[in-house]
Each structure stands twice: as structure tokens, then as C-alpha cells.
Amino acid sequence: MKKTLVLITTLGLLSPFAHSIELTPGQWDVTVDMNAPGIPDNMRTRVKQDCLTQEQAGDLEASMRKGWKEDNCGGAEINRSGNTLRWSAVCSMPGSDAKTHISGTMVIHNDKHYTTDITVKGNHHSMKTHSEAKWVGACKEE
């Protein structure tokens, strides 16, 4: 009986991660820390707000692929394991043959908190970013 209870409890705790990864739609505060040569210290951290629609929040992979297509990226790969998404893509810079390689990891801590770590390499430069995102409420009307 104890083994069954432990198994049920463990599966219950893991069940949110067994389903598709979803976030709460609405307004998100995203703190981005950038690390790259030449970025002044006073510009390394910025806070932005993003409004995540129901469609975007419900299917992160489809939203990422749509964004990459709009940004002229190809060869995109996304792998999901539990509450973590890992991806990579190669993007073409507008008006040139230069390629930018993007790779990243997104960890969904819960439906109102996620973090990302992204590496961008291209044109003899490299930049790493770490983002901390928290849901703050409904999207603001503009």
C-alpha cells in the first residue's frame, strides 16, 4: 500500500509536466540580461513587457516556428523533455548572405514563470542572454 501511495503521489506531482507545455495568456514582465562584447554595462539588463495570446500560450512550439519563419530562419529543431524546450535555428540576415545560428533552452517553472538561455552566433560575434519571465495579469489595452 505504501508503494502504491508513493507511486500515485509521484505521478501526481509529475503530471503537469507530462502534458503539453503551456503558459498563462496575458501580460508578462521579461527581464533580459545580455552578455556580449561591446555592450555597455548600463545596457546589459532590460525589462520588457510581452502580451502572450491564448494561441501563443497554448502551443509554444508552433509560435516559435511562426516567429522563425517571419525572421527568415530555417533548419529549426525543437526538442521537448518534460518542462524544458531546447531549440536551434539558422537565420539569414536581411539583404546579405550572413547566417546567424541561434540555440536556446526554455524552462517552464510553472504556467506563470519561465526562464530562457539563448546563444546567438554570427558575423564573427556571439551573444548570450538569460531571461526571467513572470506573468503579471491580463494584457494591457493599447
N, C-alpha and C positions, 0 to 999 in steps of 0.2 A: 504493500500500500504506500509506504514512504517513497519507494522508487517511482511509482506512478504519479504521485503528487509532485515530486521534484521534476519529472518529465513534463507534466502539464504546465507547471509554473514556468519552466524554462521556455517551452514553446510559446506560452502566452506573452512572455517578455520579448521574444524574438519576432512574434507575428507582425508587428508594424513594419519590420524590415523585409519580410517575406513578400509583401505586396509591392505594387509599383511605388516608386519613389514619387511622392507628391509634396508640394508646398502649399501653404495657405495663400490664396489670391489676395492681392491688396498692395498696400504701400510698404516698401522695405527700405530701411536705412542700411546702406552698404558702406563700410569703412574699408578703403583700399590703401594698402601700404605697398609702394613701388620701390624696387631696388634695381637700379641701373646706373652705370657710369654717366656722369654729367647731370644727373637730376639734383637740383639744389635741395638741401635738407628741408627747407620750408615748403617744398612741393612734393615731398615723398608720400605724404599721407593726405588723403582727401576723403570727404564724406559725400556720398551722392544718394539720391532717392530714386528708386525704381518702382514703377507700378506694374505688378505682375497680374496678367489677366487670368481668368479661370482656365482658358485653353493652355496658356503657357505653364501655369502651375500644375495642371493635370498631366502633362506629357513633356517633361523636361528634355528628353532626347529629341523629340520632333521639333521643339522650339530651338534647340541648339543647331540642328541640321538646317532649319529655315534661315537662321541668322548667318550661318556659314555660307549658304548659297547666296544670300544677299551681299555678303562680303567677299564674293569671288573666291571661295575656298573649295578645295576638293580633297579627295583621298581621306575623308574624315572617318575616324573609327571611334566608337564609343563602347566601352565595356562597363557593365554594371555588376557589382558584387555587394549584396546587402544594401547598406545605406550609402555606398560610395560609387560615384561615376568617375571613370578615367577616360580621357579623350586625347586625340591628336588630329591635326589637320594641317594642310599646306595651303596657304593663301597667296594669290597673285596680287601684287601691288598695282593699283590703277595706273595705266599709262606706262608701265615698264614690265620687264621680264623678271624682276626681282621676286623671289619667293620668300615667304615668311612661314616658319614652322611654329606651330602652337601646340603645346601639350598642357594638360591640366588635370587636376583632381578636385572633385566637389564632394564634400561630406555633408550629408543631411543629418544634423544632430536631432532635429525633430521638425514638425511641419511649420515651425516659426523661427527656425535658426539653421543657417548653413554656413560653411566656410569653403573657400576655394584657394588653391595654389596653382598659379599659371606661369608657364615659362614661354616667352616669345623670343625666337631667334631668327635673324635675317639681316641681310645687308651689312654683315660684319659687326652686328650689335646683338646684345642679349638683354632681356629684362625679365625680372621675376616679380610677381605680385602675390600678395596674400590679402584675401578679403574676408571680412566678418560681416554677415548679413543677419538682420533681425527684423521680423515683421512688426509693424507699428500700428496697423489699422487699415481702414478702407482707403482706397485711392482718393487722392485729392482731386476735386473738380478743377479743370483749367479753362 
